[in-house]
Amino acid sequence: MRVGAGAVADWYRLPHLEDWRSAAAYVDTSRAEGDHLTVTTDWLTLVSGYYLKSRPDTQAIRGDVTWVVTIPADRDRVEQEIRSRGYAIRVKKDFPGVVVLKAVRTLA
């Protein structure tokens, strides 16, 4: 168990490369009532859910407007998936280690 505790202690001592607070504040102030919120992986649900005022709905893009929270490594794949589902990306906002996208349905 000392190994696990040491790893946790190291985690809190290291500088964090992700700015979840700013990304969450941006989403919380930009989302309109009824806008869907999603994240791209299970572990992001936990992290973003901690900072966001409301928890992400699902990992699916749905509704007329979906805010997508992802990480830079997944950005290209996520943008391609958004477009393939009939959405246009209207907002791209980069934060250290976090990407926020606003997808708006373009197909009926």
ChimeraX attribute file (.defattr): number of C-alpha atoms within 10 A of each C-alpha:
attribute: neighborCount
match mode: 1-to-1
recipient: residues
	/A:1	5
	/A:2	7
	/A:3	8
	/A:4	9
	/A:5	10
	/A:6	10
	/A:7	11
	/A:8	11
	/A:9	11
	/A:10	11
	/A:11	11
	/A:12	9
	/A:13	9
	/A:14	8
	/A:15	8
	/A:16	11
	/A:17	10
	/A:18	14
	/A:19	14
	/A:20	20
	/A:21	13
	/A:22	15
	/A:23	22
	/A:24	21
	/A:25	13
	/A:26	15
	/A:27	21
	/A:28	14
	/A:29	9
	/A:30	12
	/A:31	15
	/A:32	10
	/A:33	6
	/A:34	10
	/A:35	17
	/A:36	21
	/A:37	23
	/A:38	23
	/A:39	26
	/A:40	18
	/A:41	14
	/A:42	10
	/A:43	10
	/A:44	17
	/A:45	20
	/A:46	13
	/A:47	13
	/A:48	22
	/A:49	16
	/A:50	14
	/A:51	16
	/A:52	19
	/A:53	13
	/A:54	13
	/A:55	16
	/A:56	20
	/A:57	15
	/A:58	15
	/A:59	16
	/A:60	15
	/A:61	23
	/A:62	20
	/A:63	14
	/A:64	15
	/A:65	22
	/A:66	24
	/A:67	23
	/A:68	25
	/A:69	27
	/A:70	22
	/A:71	20
	/A:72	16
	/A:73	11
	/A:74	12
	/A:75	17
	/A:76	11
	/A:77	10
	/A:78	19
	/A:79	17
	/A:80	11
	/A:81	13
	/A:82	23
	/A:83	15
	/A:84	10
	/A:85	13
	/A:86	13
	/A:87	23
	/A:88	18
	/A:89	18
	/A:90	10
	/A:91	12
	/A:92	12
	/A:93	13
	/A:94	15
	/A:95	17
	/A:96	14
	/A:97	15
	/A:98	21
	/A:99	21
	/A:100	22
	/A:101	23
	/A:102	23
	/A:103	26
	/A:104	22
	/A:105	18
	/A:106	13
	/A:107	9
	/A:108	5
